[in-house]
């Protein structure tokens, strides 16, 4: 952007596991930030650091040059941007709105069209990297929308992440995030099955990970989630129910494109079973619990007992 940091007004809607850290980076970078989230108490820390509270997403947009949102589900995205008190009811001509939620590609295109009618720029910019990536500002940001708008927002993206790639027109960021989620889904099944195999074979799981994590079998999920599984830590970096939502979007898009994705379909069913067992609000690494149950393994710690 050509404006100095102090003059670029930022709006932020959604202060969950990811949004709180991401918004905090912009506050710490010196931007004037106006915020809204459903639970006011979630905003207290940012308000104490200088952010200003607004009562609705529309009020956030009214006070902002660039308004970001990262919420839960497509219905939330629709309400935040297109609802009666939504961002696009108040965003000024020449301003920009950015949805960083993992959502539906077609909804991203709909928001972009509605924004264009008001002279507002719109980007879909979902992220990957989990809670750690949000805290450390190392996220991968996948951006769909007009190239000129992307470049105007890029300095802000640079505050939030390390890998910022313009993927194409509206919806392209969301399609790219679906690629990311398909890769993760089947990988997580493999990680869990491998650890359970090692446990049942009587191996020392820490030693196993030392051998395999740096070889051809290594992956981000193996390195970052396996230690949590071994420690019995199933708190969310990314919640199971949100991942089920993402896989549902990917499966729907695959059907629309007449694309067979059996690995994704299997992973989705395993995660649905995990949620049905009461783990919907736990982290995606909790998948090991559902797979352990299939083999009558009581998985609690790195001893498996």
C-alpha positions in Angstrom: 0.0 0.0 0.0 1.1 3.6 -0.6 -0.3 4.8 2.8 1.9 4.8 5.8 1.2 2.1 8.4 -0.4 4.6 10.8 -2.9 5.7 8.1 -4.1 2.3 6.9 -7.1 1.4 8.9 -7.6 -2.3 9.5 -10.8 -4.1 10.4 -10.9 -7.6 11.8 -13.9 -10.0 12.3 -13.3 -13.3 14.1 -11.0 -13.9 17.0 -10.8 -17.7 17.3 -7.7 -19.9 17.6 -6.2 -18.4 14.4 -7.8 -15.0 14.2 -6.6 -13.7 17.6 -3.0 -14.3 16.8 -3.2 -13.0 13.3 -5.0 -9.8 14.3 -2.5 -9.3 17.1 0.3 -9.2 14.6 -1.3 -6.3 12.8 -1.9 -4.5 16.1 1.7 -5.0 17.1 2.9 -3.8 13.7 1.3 -0.4 14.5 -1.9 -0.5 12.4 -5.0 1.1 13.8 -7.4 -1.9 14.1 -11.1 -2.2 14.7 -12.4 -5.6 15.8 -15.6 -7.6 16.2 -16.2 -11.1 17.3 -19.2 -12.9 18.7 -17.9 -13.2 22.2 -16.8 -9.8 23.5 -14.5 -11.3 26.1 -12.3 -12.8 23.3 -11.4 -9.3 22.3 -10.2 -8.1 25.7 -6.6 -8.9 25.1 -6.4 -7.1 21.8 -8.4 -4.1 23.2 -5.8 -3.8 26.0 -3.1 -3.6 23.3 -4.9 -0.8 21.4 -7.6 -2.3 19.2 -11.0 -0.7 19.1 -14.2 -2.6 19.6 -17.1 -2.4 17.1 -20.6 -3.7 17.6 -21.2 -5.3 14.2 -19.2 -6.4 11.1 -20.7 -3.4 9.3 -19.3 -1.0 12.0 -15.9 -2.7 11.5 -16.0 -2.1 7.8 -17.3 1.5 8.2 -14.1 2.3 10.2 -11.6 0.4 7.9 -9.7 0.6 4.7 -9.1 -3.1 4.6 -11.4 -5.5 6.5 -10.4 -9.1 7.2 -12.5 -11.9 8.4 -11.7 -15.4 9.6 -14.7 -17.2 11.0 -16.0 -20.8 11.2 -18.3 -22.0 8.5 -19.6 -20.8 5.1 -22.9 -19.7 6.7 -20.8 -17.5 9.0 -18.9 -16.1 6.1 -22.2 -15.3 4.3 -23.6 -13.5 7.4 -20.4 -11.6 8.0 -20.1 -10.3 4.4 -23.6 -10.4 2.9 -25.9 -10.3 6.0 -28.1 -7.4 7.2 -25.2 -6.1 9.4 -22.5 -7.4 7.2 -19.3 -5.9 6.0 -20.5 -5.1 2.5 -23.4 -3.0 3.8 -20.9 -0.4 5.0 -17.6 -0.9 3.1 -16.7 2.3 1.3 -15.9 2.4 -2.4 -12.2 1.9 -2.8 -11.8 -0.2 0.3 -11.0 -3.9 0.3 -12.5 -7.0 2.1 -10.5 -10.2 2.6 -12.0 -13.5 3.7 -9.4 -15.7 5.3 -11.8 -18.4 6.3 -11.6 -21.8 4.6 -14.9 -21.6 2.7 -16.7 -22.4 -0.5 -15.1 -21.2 -3.8 -18.5 -20.3 -5.2 -19.3 -18.2 -2.1 -16.0 -16.4 -2.6 -17.0 -15.5 -6.2 -20.4 -14.3 -4.9 -18.8 -12.1 -2.4 -16.4 -10.7 -5.0 -19.3 -9.9 -7.3 -21.3 -8.2 -4.5 -18.2 -6.2 -3.5 -17.6 -5.1 -7.1 -21.1 -3.6 -7.3 -20.1 -1.3 -4.4 -16.7 -0.4 -5.9 -15.0 -2.6 -3.2 -12.1 -5.0 -3.8 -12.5 -8.5 -2.5 -10.0 -11.4 -1.9 -10.4 -14.9 -0.7 -7.2 -15.8 1.2 -7.5 -19.0 3.3 -4.4 -20.0 5.2 -2.4 -23.1 6.2 -0.1 -23.5 9.1 -2.4 -24.1 12.1 -2.3 -22.4 15.4 1.6 -22.4 15.4 1.7 -20.7 12.0 -0.8 -18.0 13.2 1.2 -17.4 16.4 4.6 -17.2 14.6 3.3 -15.4 11.5 4.6 -18.1 9.3 1.3 -19.0 7.5 0.9 -20.0 3.9 -1.7 -17.6 2.4 -3.5 -18.7 -0.8 -5.0 -15.8 -2.5 -7.8 -15.5 -5.1 -8.9 -12.2 -6.6 -7.8 -9.3 -8.8 -4.0 -9.0 -9.1 -3.9 -5.3 -8.4 -5.9 -5.8 -5.2 -3.6 -8.6 -4.1 -0.6 -6.2 -4.4 -2.4 -3.5 -2.4 -2.9 -6.0 0.5 0.4 -7.8 0.2 2.2 -5.7 2.8 -0.5 -6.8 5.3 -0.2 -10.4 4.2 3.5 -10.1 4.8 2.8 -9.3 8.5 0.7 -12.5 8.8 2.6 -15.2 6.8 5.7 -16.3 5.0 4.3 -17.8 1.8 1.9 -15.5 -0.1 0.9 -16.8 -3.5 -1.7 -15.3 -5.9 -3.6 -18.3 -7.3 -5.9 -16.6 -9.7 -9.4 -15.1 -9.8 -12.0 -15.1 -7.1 -12.4 -18.5 -5.6 -8.9 -19.7 -6.6 -7.6 -19.2 -3.1 -10.3 -21.5 -1.8 -9.7 -24.1 -4.4 -6.0 -24.1 -3.5 -6.9 -24.6 0.2 -9.0 -27.6 -0.8 -5.9 -29.1 -2.4 -4.1 -28.5 0.9 -6.8 -30.2 2.9 -7.0 -33.2 0.6 -3.2 -33.7 1.1 -3.6 -33.4 4.9 -6.6 -35.7 5.2 -5.0 -38.8 3.7 -1.6 -38.0 5.3 -3.2 -37.9 8.8 -4.7 -41.3 8.2 -1.2 -42.6 7.3 0.4 -41.0 10.3 -2.1 -42.5 12.7 -2.0 -46.0 11.2 1.8 -46.0 11.2 2.0 -45.0 14.9 -0.6 -47.7 15.8 1.4 -50.3 13.9 4.5 -49.3 15.8 2.7 -49.5 19.1 1.2 -52.9 18.4 4.6 -54.2 17.2 6.1 -53.2 20.6 8.4 -50.5 19.3 9.6 -47.4 21.2 7.5 -44.8 19.4 10.0 -41.9 20.0 12.8 -44.0 18.5 10.6 -44.8 15.5 9.9 -41.2 14.8 13.6 -40.4 15.1 14.2 -42.8 12.3 11.3 -42.1 9.9 10.6 -38.4 10.3 13.7 -37.2 8.4 13.4 -39.7 5.6 11.2 -40.2 2.6 8.2 -40.8 4.9 8.6 -37.5 6.6 5.9 -34.8 6.5 4.8 -31.7 8.3 1.9 -33.6 9.9 4.3 -36.4 11.1 6.7 -33.9 12.7 4.2 -31.6 14.2 1.3 -33.8 15.2 3.0 -37.1 16.2 4.6 -35.6 19.3 1.2 -34.4 20.4 -0.4 -37.8 19.8 2.4 -39.5 21.8 1.9 -37.0 24.7 -1.9 -37.5 24.7 -2.3 -33.8 23.8 -5.4 -33.5 21.7 -6.1 -29.8 22.2 -7.0 -28.0 19.0 -4.6 -26.3 16.7 -7.3 -27.0 14.2 -10.6 -28.5 15.3 -12.0 -31.8 14.0 -15.4 -30.3 13.2 -13.8 -27.5 11.2 -11.8 -30.1 9.3 -14.9 -32.1 8.5 -16.4 -28.9 7.1 -13.4 -28.5 4.9 -13.5 -32.0 3.6 -17.2 -31.7 2.9 -16.5 -28.6 0.7 -13.7 -30.5 -1.1 -16.0 -33.5 -1.7 -18.8 -31.3 -2.9 -16.4 -29.6 -5.3 -15.0 -32.9 -6.5 -18.5 -34.2 -7.3 -19.2 -31.0 -9.2 -16.1 -31.6 -11.3 -16.9 -35.3 -11.6 -13.6 -36.2 -9.9 -13.2 -39.4 -7.9 -11.4 -38.9 -4.5 -11.8 -42.1 -2.6 -8.9 -41.4 -0.2 -10.5 -38.1 0.9 -13.9 -39.8 1.2 -12.4 -42.4 3.6 -10.6 -39.8 5.7 -13.9 -37.8 6.0 -15.8 -40.8 7.2 -13.1 -41.6 9.9 -13.2 -38.0 11.1 -17.0 -38.1 11.2 -16.7 -41.2 13.4 -14.2 -39.3 15.6 -16.7 -36.4 16.0 -19.5 -38.8 16.8 -17.3 -40.2 19.6 -17.3 -36.8 21.2 -14.0 -35.3 19.9 -15.4 -32.7 17.5 -13.8 -29.8 19.3 -10.4 -31.6 19.7 -7.5 -31.2 17.3 -7.2 -33.1 14.1 -4.5 -35.2 15.7 -7.2 -36.9 17.8 -7.9 -39.1 14.7 -5.5 -41.6 16.3 -8.2 -42.2 19.0 -10.8 -43.3 16.4 -8.4 -45.6 14.6 -7.1 -47.0 17.9 -10.6 -47.9 18.9 -11.0 -50.0 15.7 -8.1 -52.2 16.9 -9.1 -52.1 20.6 -6.1 -50.0 21.6 -6.5 -47.7 24.6 -4.4 -44.8 23.4 -3.6 -42.2 26.0 0.1 -41.5 26.1 3.3 -42.5 24.3 3.0 -45.9 26.0 -0.4 -46.4 24.3 -1.9 -47.3 27.7 
